[in-house]
């Protein structure tokens, strides 16, 4: 079977059908290019012979139109080609554009029926058709910016001419995916139909009724919606837009800069010249390391996680029908909120009915604030949440998640009380960010059914769940925790037990380095600035204020007690000394406790606490290279991730990359903690780490795993 087949009907309408053999979706790679070239040539010959009245473009795959570019093929490209190879790549791009340009200028009307997601290259194909009709609810858009790219098959040029400068920039730079209903409102499609049969019937009727149609931009009286770049209405966008993009991205997201420039540059020239401009911008991004990082993480690795690459093999998938939650505070109530939305019955238990009822009110307010939840839906969801103070209500739960205080004794108590009423098959999950799962499982009579499920706050919004296997956790338990996380709409990663697991110990190094630098006398403004310049959404000192310095101090004291209980000696460091003084000497305990590293005035923006200088740099701040500050903050989490892999805490590179981005805000343009090492080069990263170790201590000493990889020329795959 050919990728593209052409079938001429009795009425002269030719069906052009995409159906890539051996693939679940159609993609725009080398196979497509060859097939499209032949299909366009055949169409031209058929039209020349006469009798062709129109072309109907559709997919032969049920529920799938076209997935876009072949990312895996792109990832095989050399990022540093010579000029000859780069010229070949550019010419290939232009050849691909030429096929779609020919499609829309065949001289007969072209309609497309969108029966499933039309994203990226798929929607670029649709944009080259004169009439676009879709099934309700299908996803439509140009999401390339989300993986560091931009449309390269005419998407920028056509979208700009279709909806105007301002709308095009917003849609393309944000990589928005729209449901068909919203796409219809914005004029991206022309109509919707209830079924594929009705869609085809309507599209073909349109073809018969519009034999002379041409694209809007090919009409003699065409005017760009909203005016061109030279119009007064767009002068503000033209003048302030580039600086706003730089401010928002810190220059770390080349795609957004290229998209803005391409929209304006292509709008100033004729269509064919605009195509050349788009091709050059696209190629510059395709050969940029940022796109390579983001394609690797957000396409290849995310796809692997969603398929269950970290889920134990050979265990049948299960569905959780009833979920118990111990603790109706923000975390427990947040999990209950999302579980009820996903159709799961929930028992929300606390020590009193009053506390449990307050937890349900958290869900009430959450649904009220969610514009996508109607009043009727909210009532349906809330009916699934049963607040309770009675352990007996947990008896028939499939899974119980405890979200009580980070206290071993409290967690042990609720574990025993739950198991006393529950079936032997119950899976008990501890929501903890750091307490060892194997030790917590000692309170359980069935440790094989005991597991860690680390949700991130606020649980109803944060997309990641870190699943932690204890020493005795079974594959069946791990698989069910994985299935539950996906059932909740979360992305699960799986790690093994150890102090801080993966995410907590990795972000711990980021925060610890900021405290160490503060202890050394580095200006805290530079610390926060360096983190933001690296691409972190919030600086480490601000993170500590949000988390609560008092809680961090308490956790540190527990870590000290654990070390001493093992007969080892606790060695205080700059970070622990800073925390001790902030909490106990200066009573600066965090944002919600009067202020921490920052002051939070009611009538103004937060600002750095003036007392920091007198407290930690009374003789003036020290001067170290700004690049060192940036690298200490950026490299310390990656080094800790490598140590975690060396120790067997984490075994999967995708889990580490996605977990670091989605769980703890590691800069997304890097592709995650392991991809950040790959991008720099393992040998170069290791050498820089050794340089920092000489200046700033053992925290930067690379583990043997990295040294060995550097010597062998290996990367994290």
N, C-alpha and C positions, 0 to 999 in steps of 0.2 A: 504494500500500500504506500502511495506517495504521501508526503507530508501535506500537500495541497492538492485537492481534486477539483476539477471544473465540470459541472453538469449543466448542459443547456436544456432548458425546458421548452415546451411547445410554444409558450408565449414570448419566447426570445430572451427571457431572463436567465442569466447564468448564475448558478450557485457556486460560490468560491468557498470551499470548506477546509478549515484548518483541522488537522488531526495527526499530530506528531506520533509516529509509531513507537510503541514501547514506553511512552511517557504518560503520566496521569494528567499533565497539563501541557499546553503548548507554550514553547519558549522561543525567544528571538535570538538564535545563535547561528552558527555557520550552516546548519541543516536548513533552517528557515530561509536564510539568504539565498541558497541555491534553489530551493523550491519556489520561492517568491519570484526569482528572476525568470524561471521557466513559466510560471503561471501568468506573469504579466505579458511575456512574449506570446503565449498561447491566446490570451485574451485579445491582444492587439490583432492577432491573425484572425480570430473569430469575428471581431468587429469589422475588419477589412473585408471579410467575405460577405458581410451583411446579415441582417436579421437579428442582431443583438439589440435588445431594448433596455437592458439594465443589468446590474450586477448586485447579487445579494450575498454579503459576506457573513459567514457564520462559523461556529465551531462544531466539530463532530463529537465533542466530548460532553456528555451530560453534565450540566451544572458548572461547566468550566469554559470560559471563553478564551482568554489568553493571559498568561502569567507575567509576561514581560521578558526582559533580557535574560540571557543565560549567564547567571552570576558565576557559576562554577567555571565556565569557560573564560570569563573575564579574569578570574583569579589566577589563571595559568599564564597570563601575559607578563612579560618582563617590564618592570617599572622604569627601566632605563634603556630603552631601545636606541639604536643609532638612528641618524637622520633618515636613512633609507627605509628602515622598518617603520619609523614614525610616519613617513609619507605614505607608505602602504596602508597603515592603519587609518589614516585620515581619508585616503581615497576609498577604502572599504566602507567607511562611515557614509561618505557622500553617495556611494553606489546604493547603500541601503535606503537613504533618503530619496534617491531618484526613483526607486520602485514605488514608493508611496505617492510621490508627486505624479508619476505616470498614472497611478490608479485613480487619482482625483481629477485627472485631465484626459481621460479616455474618450470623452465626447458622449458618454452615456451616463445616466445617473447611477450612483452607487449607494446602497443602503447597507447597514450592518445591524444584525440582531445580537444583542449582548445577553447571553443566557447564563452568565456567571461572572466572576471577578474580571474586570478589564482594567488592569493596573500597569503602569509603566508603559513598556512597549506595546502592550495590548491595547491600551487606550490611545496611544499614538496611531495605531492602525485605525481605530474607530474614528479619530479626529480627521483622518484623510478621507473618510466617507461623507457623502453629502447629507445623509439622513441616519440618525442614530436612535434606535429604539431598544429598550431594555426591560428585563423582568423586574418586578418590585424587589427592593432590598439588596440587589447586587451591588458590590463595591466597585466604585469607579474613581480613577484619579491617577496622578503622576507622583508616586511616593519616593522617587529616586533620592531626594534630598535626605531621607531618613537613613540611607546607607552611604552618604557622602558623595552621591552622584547628582546628575541632572538629566532630564530627558535628552536623548541624542538622536531620535528619529523624527524630528520635526515637532516635537511636543511643545517646546517653548515658543517656537514661531507661530504655530497654529493656535495655541491657547491664548497667546497675547492678542492675536488678531480676532479671536472669537469673543473674548470677554473684556479686553482692555488691559492697560498696564497694571493698575492697582490690584485688580482681582487676580490677574495672572501671577503677580509676585507673591501675593498671599497664598494662593493655592499651591504653587510650585515650590516655593522656598520652605514651606511648612510640610510639604509632602502629604497634603490632606487626602484622605480617602473618604469619599462621600457615598452615601446610599443613593440608589437611583432616584429616589424621591427628591433629595436635596440637589442632585445633579440636574434634575429637570428644572427646578426653581432657578438655578444659576445659568440655564441655557446650555449646559454641556451635552445634554441629550435632548431629543425632540419629543419623545413620547414613551409611554410604558404600555406593556401588555401583560395579561394575566398568565399566559402560557406560551411555550415556544411555538406552538401551532398558530396561536392568535398573533404572536409577534411576527412570524413569517408572513402570514396573510396580510397584515397591516403594512409591513415594509414593502411587499411586492405591489400592493395597491398604490402605495406612494410612488414607487418607481414608474408605474404605468401612467400616473397622473402628472408626473413632473419630468417629461423627457428632455427638456432643455436646461435642466438645473446646472449651476456651477457653484463652486465654493464662494462664500461671501467675499473673501479677499481677492477673488479673481473677477469680481464684478467691476465694471468701469466706474461706478459711483461709490465704491467702497470707502467708508470712513471708519477709523478705528474707534470702538466704543470708549467713551470717556476722553477722547482726544489723544493726540500723539505726544511725544516727549517735549515738543516745542510749545504745547498749549499751556496757558496760564494755570489751568486746573492741576497740572502735573509738576509744576515747578518746585513746589515744596517737597514732593516725593523725590524728585530728581536731585535736589540740593542736599536734603538732610538724610535721604535713604541710605547712601553708602556709609555715612558715619554711624548711623543707628545700627546697621548690620555689624559693623566692626565692634561697636560697643557691646552688642548683645552676644557676639560669638568670640570676642577677644582675639579675632583673627585666626581662631583654631578650626573653623568650619569653612573650608574653601568653597564648598558647594553653594552656600547661601550668598557668598560674595559673587561667585560666577553667575548664579541665576539672576541676581539683581542686574548685574552689568549686561548680561545677554538679553534680558527682556528689553532694556532701554536701547542697546545697540542695534538689536534686530528690528526694533520698531522704527528706526530712522531710515531704513533702506528697503529696497524691493524684496519680494519673497525669496527669490533665488539667492540673492546676496545674504539675506538673513539666514538661510540654511547653512551657508558656509561659516558664518559667525558662530552659529550654534554648534557646528561640528568641531570648531577649534576649542571652544570652551569645554565641550564634553570631553574631548581627548585630553585636555589638561587635567581634568579631574580623574579620568580613568587611570592616568599615570601618576596619580598622587598617592602618597602613603596613607593619608587619612581615609580615602575611599577604600583602600585595601583593608585597613583595620576594621572599618565599619561593615563592609560586605562580609568579612570573615565572621565577625561576632553576630551581627543582627540578621544575617541571612543563613549562612551555612551552619553556624553553631546553634543559633536559636532554633532552626529547623530540626537539628539533631535532638535537642532537648525536648522539643514538643512531640517528637516521635517516640520519646521514651528511651533515649540512649542510656540514661543512668538508672533506669528502672530494672530491677532484677528480671532476667530472662526466664521464660518458662512458667511464669506465674500468671494465672488467668486474671483478667481485669475485673474489678468489682466496683459497685456503686454504693456509696454511703447514703442510706435513707434517713437515718436519725443520728444526730450529732449532739453530744453533751459538751458543755463548756463550764468549767469550774472557775469562778471569778467573773463578776459582771462589771468589772472596771472597763477602762477604755479599750484594752486589748481584747478581753473576752467578748465585750459587747460589739466590738468592731468585727470580729470573726463571725459572731452570730448574725450581724447585719448582712454580710455578704453571703453566708450560707443559706439564709432564708430566701434571698433573691435567686439563688440557684436551685430552689425547689427542695431543699433539705429541711426536715423537721428538726427543731433545735430546742434543747433544754438548757436554759441559762441559769445556772445555780450559783448562789452566793450564800453567805452565812446567815442571812436574814431575807425574808420576803421583801422587805423594804429595799434592800440593796439590789436584789434581783430585778425588782420593778424599775429601779433607776437605770439599770443596764438596758432594759427594753426601751426606756425613754430615749436612750442614746440612738437606738435604731430608728425610733420615730423621727427624731430631729435629722438624722442622716438622710432618710428618705425624703423629708420635706425640702432639704437643701438640694437634692438631686433632681435637676430639671428633667431628666430622662425617666423618672419614676412618676407615674400618674397616681392620683388619689386611690383609684381602684386597685392598682398594682400594690401600693403601699399597704392597703388593708389586707390584701392577699398574703403579702410577705410577713406582716406582723402576726397574722393568724398562725404562722408556723413557729413562732418563738414563744416558748412557755417559760416564764420566769418562775423560779422555784427555790425553796430553801431545804428541800427534802432529797436526800441521796436516792431514795427509792425511785424517783422519777427518771433516774439514769439507767434503770435496770435493763431496758431493751435497746440501749444505744449501740450502734456499731462501733463507734469511736468516741472516746472522751478526750478532750484537750484541756489540760489544766493551764490556766493563765493567772495563777496566784502570785504572791510576792516571791522575789528571788531569794528564798530562804529554804534551805534543805529540809528543815524540820517541818515547815508548813507543807511543802511539796510531798514529803513522805506521808504525812497525816492524811492528806486528801487522796493520795494513791491508795492507801489501805482502806479508807472508808468507801471509796468507789468500787474497788474490787470485791468488797464484802457483799455488794448488792448486784453486781454485774455478772453476765454470763462469762464462761471461761474463754469464749472467743473474742471478748472485748479487746480492742487495741487501745492502749493508753498512751497518749502523747503529751510530753512536757513542752510547753512553750517557754523556752529559756534561751537567753543569748550567750550564756557562758558556762553554766553549771554542768559538770560532767554527767552525761546520760547514764553511763555504766554505774556510777555511784548512786544516782537517783533511782535506778532500777533495782537497787538492793532492797528498797521498800516494797517492791512488787513480788507477788507470789508466782508470777509468770513473766519473768524478764524477757522471754522471747517475744512477747507481745508489747513490750515497752520501747518507745522511740522518742526522739526529739523532733519537734516541729517548731522551728524558729520563725515566727511571723514578724514582720516589720511594721512599725507604727507610722500612720494609722492603718490598721489591718484591712479596712475596707477599701483603701486606695493603693497601698503599696503592692507591687506586682509579684514579689518574690517570696518563696518559702524555702528555708534551708532545712532539709531533712537530715537528721543526725542519727546514724546507726550506733547503738551501744555494742558492747562486746558480745552480748547474747541475742541481739535483735535478729529476728528471722527474716528471710527473704520475703515471706508472705506479708509480714508486718510492714516492711519497707515498701513493698509494692502497693499496699493499701494506702499508706500515707501519701505516696506519690499520686495515686489515683484520686485521692481526696483533694490534694492540692490542685490538680488539674480540674477537678469537678468545681472547685471554688473559683476557677478562672485565673489561677496563679501559675507562675512558672516555677517548678520545683528544681532544686539542685540537691544532690545527695553527697554527703560527706561522712567521714568517720569521726568517732568520738576523740576528743582531746581538748586541752585547755583553750577556751575561746572558739572551739570548732574552726571554721574558716573565716566567715565574714567578720566576726568580732575581733579575732586576732589581727586580721589584715587592716581593718580601720583603726584598730588600737595602735598600730605602728604610725599611722598618719597623725593621729592625735598626740601620741607620745613624742614624736619628733617636734611637733609645735611647742610642747611644753619644755622639751630639752633645750630648744633654741631660746625660749623665753628665759629659762634658767641661766643660759650662757650670757644673756644680755642682748639678744637680738631684738630689734624694734618690733613689737607685736603688729604694728601696722604693715610692716613689710612681710610678716608671716602670712597674714590674711590676704594681702595683695598677691603674694606669690601663688597661693593656693588657687585664687580666682584666675590668675594668668595661666595656670596649668589647665584650667577648665573645670575645676571643682565648683559645684553650684553654691557652696557655702564654705567659708573658711573653717579650719579646725578649732579655733578658739570659740567661734560662734556655735559650732556643733556641740562643744562641751557645755556651753551655757544652756542650749536647748535640752540636752540630755540630763542636766543637773550635775553640778560639780559635787554636791553632797552625795548623790548616788554613786558617782564614780569613786569617790573617796571610800564609801562603804564597801564597794566591790573590791577596791584595792586592799582594804583591811582583811576581807575574806581571803583574797589571794595570798596575803602575807600569812594568815593563819594556816592555810592549806600547805604552804611551803614548810612552815615550822612543824606542822603535824607529821610531815614526812621525814622529820629529823634534819632538814636542810636549813641553811642560814639565809634569811631574807636580806637582800642587799638593796637598800633604798637608792633611787636614781633621781636625776633632775626632775623627771615628771612627777614622781611620788612626792618629792619635797615641795614642788610648786603647789600640788593639789592640797597637801597638808596645810600649808600656810594660807592658801586662799580660803579654805573652809574653816579652819580652826583659829587662825590668827586674825584674818581680815573679815571673816563672816560673809564672804562672797560665795554664795552657794549655787547660783545659777539664775537664769532668766525669770523663772517663776518664784524665786525666793529673794527678790530684792536686787538682783543683779549679780553678775559674775565677772568675767573678763570685760564685759560691756555694761554700760549703764543703759537703762531702758526708760527714758522719761515719757510720761503719759502724753505730753504735748509736743513731742518731736521724735526724730529718728534716733535709733540706737547709736551710741558712740563708745569708743574705747574708754574703759575706766581710767581716769587720770592717775590713779594711785599706782598703776602698774610700774611706771618708771621708777618712782621712789622705792617701791617694794623690791624690784628685781634688777634694777640698773641704776642705783643711786649715783654712780660715778659716770653715767652716760652710757648710751647704747654702743655695743661693739660694731665693728664694720667687717662684714664678711661678704663675699661675692653674692650678688642677687641670684645668679645662676645656681650657686650652691644651695641657697634656700629653696629654690624651686625643685632642684633635684632631690634634696633630702625629703621633701614632702611627696614627690611623685614616685621616687624609686623605693622608698621604705616599704610601702604596701606590696610592691611587686617582689621585693626580696623576701618578705614574709610569706607571700604566696608560694614562692619557690621552696622555702623551708617546709611549708605545710605539705607540699607534694613530696619532698624528700622523706618526710616522716610518715607518709601514707595517710595523712588526714584527708587529702583530696587526691583523687586519681584521674579526674577528668579536666582537661584544659577548657572545654566549653563551659562546664559548671563553674570553673574559677572566673572566666572572663565575664559571663553573663551575671553570675552572682555578685561580682565586684561592682558592676555597673548598676544593676537593678536593685541591689540590696543596700549598698553603702555609698552610692554616688561617685564611683571612680569615673574620671572624665570619659565620656562616651566616645570621643573622637579617637581615643587610643585603642579601642577595641577590647579593653579590659586589662587586668594585671599581667596576664601572660603574653597577650598580644603586644603590650607595650614593650616588653623585653624583645620580642621578635622584631618589632619595627625598628628599634634602636640597633638591633644586631646583638645576639647573645654575647659575643666576644667583646663588643664595644661596651655593652651594659655592664658586663663583669669587670672590665678594666676601670670603668668609671666608679663602680661600687668600691673597688679596692682603693681608689684614690680618695673617696669620701671616708673610707674606714680609717685611713692614715690621719685624716684631719679631725674626724668627729667620732671615732670610736667603733666598737665591735658591732653595733647595730647594722653597719653597712658591710660587714664582712660577708662576701657571697658564700652560700652553701656549696658543698662539694658537687652537688648536682649541677649547678650552674657552671662551675669550673670544668667539669667533665664535658658538658654540652658544648661549651666554648671551644675546648680542645678538639672535639670531633666535628665541629661545624654544624651541630644539630640545632633545631628550633623546637618550640612547643607546638605540637601538632594536635 
